[in-house]
Amino acid sequence: MLFVSFVIPTFIVLMIGVLPSVVSLFTIPADQRIRVICIANLNLCGVTPYIYELWQSTDQMAKLSKMMVDPIAWIVMYGAASVGWLLYAIVPAAISSVSNTYLTRKTNRLRNKQSPLVAEFGDDVTKLAEKLTKDSKKTLKKMAEDQPGNRTPQSKKVS
């Protein structure tokens, strides 16, 4: 009796509530599993209050029936998963923008410090700096290509 009245309603709420996470697990490529983790965690956050509410109820089957016809429950459960999608789409772009702004300001500060050096030592200082900048860009590009989960197409290596 405990199984029917406790486990089955919980299982039904979980299976229906985490459906966006299950779909994302099977549709998102393996190299982007961090997106699945983001979606699943927020989706579980949306389902948890309803499981808790179900466990607090004395008649869980009746409570389950009320939950399944309540549109707010569906909006909360699936809306939390959509917030996971949104976070995955917005946060990396925001971090990239902030990093780019920070690096641009730092570059400008360094160029301002470089001008007295150029006046004192000549143009050789800028040539060396340009060479180092080109080398560091190549290194950063190679590091980005070697990272798992990058979004740039790579040529397949033949063993």
N, C-alpha and C positions, 0 to 999 in steps of 0.2 A: 504493500500500500504506500509506503514511503517513496518507493521508486516512481510510482504513477503520479503521486501528488506533488512531489518535489523536483525530481530530476527531469522528468519529461517537459514540464513547462519551462524550466530553466534552459534546457537544450533547445527548445523551440524558439525562445526569445534570442538566444545566442546565434542560432543558425540564420534566423531571419535578419537579426540586427547587424551581424558582421558580414553580410552578403557583399557589400562593396569591397571589403578587404579580401574576401575570397576571390572575387572577380579580378581585382588588381593583382593578386598573387599569380594568377594564371595568364594574365594578359601583358604584364610588364616584363620586359626582357631581364635576364638574370644579372646583367651588369648594372641595373638600376634598382636593385632591391632596397636601397635606402628609401625610395619613394614608397614602396610597399610598407615598410616599417612606419613611416610617417602617417600614412593613411590608416593602417591597422591600429596604431596606438590611439589616435584621436577617435576612431570608430568605436573602440572599446570604451573610451571615456563617455561616448554618447549612449552606449548600451548599459553601462554599469548602473546608473540610477534606476533603470527599469528592472534590472535583475534584483537589486536591493529592495525595491518596492514589492516585487513578486515574493521575495523571501519573507517580508514582513506581513504579508497577507495570510489570513487563516484559510481562505478558500482560493488556492492558487489557480485552479482551472478557470474559475469565474474571473479572476483578476487578469489572467492571460487573455481571455476573450475580450475583456474591456480594452486591454492594451492594443490588441491587434486591430481594433476598429477606431482607435484614437489617432487622428492625423498628426497631432502634436508629437506623439511618441515616434512616429515614422520620420517626421521632420527632424527631430532631435538626433535620432540614431543615424540617419543618412546625411543630415546636415553636418554632423561632426566629421564624417568621412570626407565630405566636400571641403571642409576647412583644412583637412590634411592635404588634399590636392592643392588647395590654394597656397598653403604654407610652402609646399615643395616648389611651387612655381614662383613665388614672390621672394622668399628669403634669400636664395642664392643670387638673384639679380640685385637685391638691395645690398647684400654684402659686397658684391662685385663693384657696385656703384660707389659705395663708401670707400672701399679700398682704392679704387681708381682716383677718387678725389684726394685722398690722403697722399697717394704716391705723386700725384701731379703737384700738390703743394710742396712736398718734400723736394721734388726735382727743381721747382722754381727757387726754393731757398738755397739749394746747393749751387744753382747757376749764379745766383746773386753773390754767393761766397766765392765763386770761381772767377768772377770778373777782376777782382784785385790781383788774383794770382796770375791771370793772363797779362795784366798790365805789368806785373813785376817780372815774370819768367818768359813771356812770349806765347805764341800759338801752339807750341809743342804740348802744353798742358791740355788743350782742347782736343788735339789729335789723339792723345792717349786716352782721354775720357770717352771719345767717340768709339774707339776700338774696343774698350772695355764694355761699353753699352751694347755694341753689336754682339760681342761674345756672350754676354749675359742673356740677351734676348734669345740667342740660339740655344743656350743651356736651358732656359725656362721653357722654351717650346718643346725641346726633347723630353724634359721632365713631365710636361703636361701630356705628351703622347704616350708615355710609359705608364701613367696612372691607370688603374682599373676603373672602369665606369666612366671614362671620358667620352665626350659626345662627338669627337672628331673621327671621321672614318680613317682607318688604318689599312695599310697594305698588309696582306696576309703573309706571314713568314713561312717559308718552305723549309721543312726540316731535312 
